[in-house]
C-alpha cells in the first residue's frame, strides 16, 4: 500500500503538515489539495492547535510545483479535473492567506509554482541555504499563479515583474531581500527548529533564536538595473530597454525572456500591474479567469509537451512573437466568467 501524499499529525501545540512525494519533488496534486483544505479548516477551529507547520519529505525540494503532467493529460482529454484542480488549489491558497493562526513554512530546497502557493502566504516563511525559489510559469505557457498576482507586485521596486517575466531563481538572501522569506535558518538546524516549534507557543522567540545571516543578496546587487528596465509600460518596452543597455546582464535577461511564451509574457505583465492595485481575493479571481482561458488555449499544452512530455525544449508558441499577441487577446484572459471563484 502506497504512503499518503500528504501527512498530518499533531505535536504539542502544533499541527504539522508534511508534503510526502519526495520522488516527485513533492509536486502538489489534487488529492493533496483536497486533504489539506479540510484539515486546515479543522485546525483553525481547534483551540488545542496554536500554530501550523508545513514541511516536506526528502532532501531536494519543499515542492517543485503542481503536478503538471497530470494537468497536461486532463487538459488534452478535456477532463474537468484540470479546472477543478486550479479552482480548489486557489481556494486553498486563499484559506492559507487568511488562516487565523501562525502558519510556518519550513522551506528547504526547491520551492516553485504550486509549492509556493502552500508556503508563501503563511505568516512565517523560513528558508534555508538550499532554497531555489522561482515562478517559472511563462516558460511553460502559463503565468505566475497561486497568488503571484498579489505577492509579486508587492516585492520591492520591479523585482516582481522581473521574476514573472524571466523566471529568475532566488537564493535565501535574495528571498529575504525581496520580502518573500521572513527568516533564514541553516538546513542542518531545521530538525532542532521543528522540535522547538512543537514545544513552544512563543513562535517569534524560537525563530529569533534559530535565525542566521544569509549572506549577501545577488538580487540586491542588480536591483538598480531591474528597476530601471522593468518599470516600462509593456513587455516590448522592457526588451527594448534591455537591448539598449549593452551589459552582459541585460543581454542575458532579454535572451531568457525571448524563450518564453509571448502570450504568457503579455498576460503576466498585465496581471502584475493589475495585482498591485487590488486585494488578495481579487487577485485570485484574476488568476481563476486567466487559467480558464489557458485551458482553452494552446501554449500551456505546447509548453508542457516541450519540457515534460517530449523533452525537446523547443516549444512552438502560437502566436510566436510578441507583436502577434493583440491587446484584445490579452483582454480576453481577464474578462469576467459566468462562474467566478467562490472565495
N, C-alpha and C positions, 0 to 999 in steps of 0.2 A: 504493500500500500504506500503510495507516494505521500510525502510530507505536505502539510498545508503550505500554500504560497505566502501566507502571512500569519504570524503567530501573535497571540495576545496573552499577557499574564499580568497579574497584579503583584507588586513587590513593595511592601511598606505603603507609603502614601502615593505611590506612582503606578499608573497604568503604563505598561510597556508594549510597544508595537515593534515587531521585527519583520522587516521585509525578507522573505525567505526563498528567493530564487537565485542563489549565487551563481549558478552555472549560466543563467541568462542575464547576468549583471543586474539582477533584481528589477528587471523591466516590469512595469506596472500593467497588470491585466484587469479585465472587467471583474473577474472573481475577487481580486484583491480589493478593488474599489467597493464592491458590494459587501465585503466583510468589514472593511474599515468604517464605513459610514454608520451602521447601527451600533458598532462597538463604541465609537466616539460619542454618539448620542447618549448611550447608557452612562458612560463615564462622566459626561457633562452634568448629569443629574445625580451622580453618586457622591454623597458627601464624604465617603471614605477616600475618594481619589482627589488629591490636591493638585497633581500635575501629571502630564503625559510625556513619556519619552518615546521617540521613534528612532530606530537604528536599523541596520541591515546586516544580514549574514554575509560571510565571505570577506576577502581582503582587498578586492579590486574596486568595488563600487557600492555607493549608497543606492543609486538607481540610475541606469544609463538612459532611462526614458520610458515611453509607453511601449507596449508590445506591438510594434509597427507591422510585423509580418502578419499577425492576426488581423489587424486593421486593413491591411492590403487585401487579404483574402476575402474579408467580409465586404469590402468596398467593391471589389471586382465582381463579386457574386450578387451585388445589390442587396446584401443582407442588412436588415435594420439594426443589427448589433453594432455596426460602425457608428452610427449616430447615437445609439444607446450608450456606448462606451463614453463618448465625449460628454453627453448630457450628464451622466452620473458622475463622471470624473470632475466636471466643472462644479457640480453641486457639492461634491466632497471638498474641493479646493475652497469654496466659499465657506463651508462649515468650519474648516480649519482656520481660515482667516478670522472668523467671528467666534472661535472657540473661547468659552468664558474662563478657562483656566490656563496656567502656563503650559505651553506646548513646546517641547525642547527637542530639536532635531540634532542628532549626532551624525555628522556628515563626514565620512572617511572614504576618500576615493572619488570616483566619478559621480557627478550629480548633474543630470541634464533632463530636459523635457519633462515627462511625467513625474520623474523623481523630484524635480524642482517643485512641482505642484503640491507634493505632500510634505515638503520641508520648508520652503522659503516663507510661507505665510504664517508660520508659528511665531510665538513671542520670542524665542531664543533659537539662534542658528549657530551651532558650534561646528567649526570646520577645522580640519587638520591639515598638516603639510602635504598630505596625499591628495588634497582636493583638486579636481578638474571640473570646473563649473562652466557650463555653456548653454546657450539657447541656439542650437544649430539648425532650426527647422526650415529656414529658407533654402537650405541646401537639399531638402527632400520635397520641395514644392508645398510646404506647409507655411506656418507663421509661428512666431514665439507665443505660444498659448499658455494654458494653465495659470493664468494671471499675469503673464508677461505684459499685457496691455496696461496693467496697473504698476507693477514694481519696476519695470524698465525705465519708463519716463521719470520715475522718482529717484533714480540714481543721479549723482552729481553731474551737472552740465549735460553733455551729449553722450555720456557713457552708454546709456540705454539704447540710443539709436545705433551707436557703434556696434554694440553687442548684437542687436537684432539683425543688422544688415551684413555683418561679417561672420557671425557665429564665433566670435573671439572666445578663447578659453582662458579662464581666470584661475589663478592660484589663490591660496589662502590670504596673502597680504593684499591682493587685488580685490578679493571679495569683501574684506574689511574696509578697504578704501571706498568701494562702491556702495557700502551700506547693506550689502547682502548678507554678510556674516555679522553676528553680534559678538562672537568670541572665537579665539584660536586656542586650541588645546592640542598638544602633540599626540599623534596617533597612539603612541605607546602608553599614554595615560588615560585612554578612554575607558578601559575596564574599571580602573580606580574611580574615575569620574562617575561612571554609572553607579557603582557601589555607593558613592557618597550621595548621589541624587535620589536613590531609593531609600536612603536612611535619614533624609532631612527634608524639611519644607522650606528651608531658607535657600532658595534657588540662587539668588544673586550672590550670596556669600560663598556658596560652594563653587560657582562658576568663576568668581573672582580669584579664589584660591588655586584653581587649576589653569587659569589663562596664562598664556605665554606670548612673548613677542613673535610676530610672524615674519619679521624682516621687512625689507623694502619692497614697495609695490612697483612692478614694471608699468602697470596701468597709470600710476601717478606720473611716471616719467614722460608719458605721451599724452597726458591729459590736455595740455595746451593745443596740441595738434588735433586731437579728437574734437574739441570744442570748436576749433577754427573751421574744420572741414565739414563736420556732421551737423552743423546748425542750419545748413542750407535748406531751401524750400522744396526740394524734390530729390529723388534718387539720382536723376541725371545731373543735377547741380552739385551734389556731393561728389559724384565721379569726376566732374569737371574740375572741382576744387583739388581733388587728389591728383589728377593728371597734371595739373598746372604746378603742383608743389615741387616736383623734381626729386624728392628724397626717396631713399630706398623704402622707408616705412610706408610712405604714401602709395608708392607703386605696388607694394605688397597688398595693401588693403584694397586697392582698386582691382587688382588681379583676382583676389578672393571674391569680391562682390560680383565680378563678371561670370563666375562659375555658378552662381545661384539662379534660381528660377526668377525670371523677370517679373512675372505676376506676383510671386511671393514677396519680392523686394518692394514692389509698389504698394501692396496691401499692408505689409509690415510697416512701411514708412507712415502710412495713414493711421494705422492703429496706435503707433507710439505717440504721434501728435494728438490724436483724439483722446487717448487714455490719460494724458496729463491733466485733463480738464474735468474728469468725471469720477464718480465713486467706484469702489471695488465691484459692487454688484452691477453697475452699468458697464464696467469693463468686461465682466464675464458674459454679459448679454451680447456685447460686441463680438466676443470670441465665438459664442454659440451661432450667431448669424454667419460669421465668416466660415466656420467649419462646415456648416450646412452647404455652402456653395463649393467648398473644397470637395465634398462628397460627389457632387455632380460635375466636377471639373476634370482636368487632365493631368496637371503637373505633379500632384501628390503621388498618384499611382505610377507615373513615369519615374519620379524620384526614388521611390521605394524599389521599383524594378531595377534601376541602375545601381543602387547602393546595396540592397539586401538580397534581391532575388537572383539577378544575373551577375551582379557584382562587376559590371564593366566600367562603372563610374563615368558613364558617358550619357547622361540624360539628354533626351531630345525635347527641350522645353517648347511649349506652344501656348502663346507666342514666344518666339525665340529671342526677341530683343525688346528692350525697354520701350522703344518708340512705337512698337506694335501693340502695347498694352494701353488701351484707351482709358480716359477718365471715366467714361460710362461703365466700362468693365470693372474698374476699381469700385465705383459707387455701388454696383450690384452686390458686392460682398458685404456691404454694411446696411443694406436695406432691411427693414423690419420683417419678421416672419409671422406667419399665421399662428404658430405655436412657439412662443418665446420660452426662454429658460425659466423654470419655476423656482426662482430664488427670491 
